[in-house]
Amino acid sequence: MSTINDNSTSQSWIERGNKHVATTYGRYPLVAVKGEGCWLWDADGKKYLDFLAGVAVNNLGHCHPKVVKALQQQAETLIHCSNFYHIPSQIELAELICNHSFGDRVFFCNSGVEANEAALKLARKYSSDNFNVDRYEVITALASFHGRSYAGISATGQDGIRKGFGPVVPGFVYVPFGEVEAIKNAITPETCAIMLEPVQGEGGIHVAPTGYLQAVRELCDEHKILLIFDEVQVGCGRTGKLFAHQHDNVAPDIMTLAKALAGGPPIGAMVATEKVSASFGPGTHGSTFGGNPLMATTAVAALRTLLDDGVLDNCVAMGDYLRSKLEQLSTRYPFAGEVRGRGLILGLQLGIPGADIVKQALQQGLLINCTAGNVLRFVPPLIVSRDEIDQAMEILELLFKEG
Ligand SMILES: *Cc1c(COP(=O)(O)O)cnc(C)c1O
């Protein structure tokens, strides 16, 4: 039994976990058993303020009542059915996404990397349909992150992620993020797509410089290249707009979503224009679980909550507040530097490694993480309150004071 009523201690769970669970993660000594809003409880009953939110998955907080209700009701009605048939909640979800984005059609899958896999396959297929078969190269950014499948690690602009896994998928070219000239120089007759995160998450919270995405869009139009935005982490309200690229007044041809789309449960989606989607005809691509009734219904509830319940406004207001708090902190401590990000994806650049601070914060009851070695990442639920931000900042200040 693995319920909250089980009186196993955190320590005993950790010992059992260390025997049979794959060792792919360096896990912190926290055994998570319950969540509500911005709070997470461990197996010993200790409470944590969760500013990691499942790595930007729990945008509506843990166990949002509307998400829970949608899951419960759908679970009692129809959990799974094949994509050989039409699924009403999948249709509603596609409508909802398209009505609020550049997109015309949505392919559903189960995770971020699957959404990127679909995007990359579609880009190459579109190129093959409309140009010639040798036009398959994709330009991506250094320090990007696009997931862990073979196409995902091939697209990711970090050598470390591919180490020992070669040969990887050919046809990827990496350029420094934010430099238009670098993209211009990387375009060849073989280029079929450019894939970028509007805000780099894993790479250290880097926001696309003003005008960058627009300039890339113009290059894409000029050379008939597809533009793909990976919004797996920064979509679904995280930056204060429903999709991060909407800050830049620019539309991609393809966008990928996952993490927060269903308010916690797993889902992925690839959104594309009509013109590009035409290359994904019957039999070209698929997924057994993609867009299943349980996840699609939950995602409709999560997306409606995001749009109708003032969550985006709260994200903007609390994003400003958290940013100002972090900036104040950074002026007081010499090892703390720039604050970067947008809405409620914020990074605090440190002059020292961040791993110890993350561990100490956990001991003090605050969950954050560290990306790119020395950037503290703050991605709390978008429903976070001023009071909760104050509590988190008190803990951080305490740790900074102790140095
Ligand atoms: C998390 C993430 C992915 C991978 O998503 P998974 O669901 O883990 O496969 C891809 N791209 C970005 C930008 C991400 O943050």
The ligand as an ORCA input file, in Angstrom:
! r2SCAN-3c Opt
* xyz 0 1
  C      10.120     19.029    -20.127
  C      10.448     19.469    -21.502
  C      10.436     18.578    -22.595
  C      10.238     17.092    -22.420
  O       8.991     16.789    -21.904
  P       8.718     15.296    -21.344
  O       7.255     15.323    -21.002
  O       9.614     15.096    -20.177
  O       9.021     14.361    -22.445
  C      10.656     19.092    -23.853
  N      10.885     20.393    -24.047
  C      10.909     21.280    -23.031
  C      11.156     22.723    -23.314
  C      10.712     20.843    -21.725
  O      10.777     21.720    -20.703
*
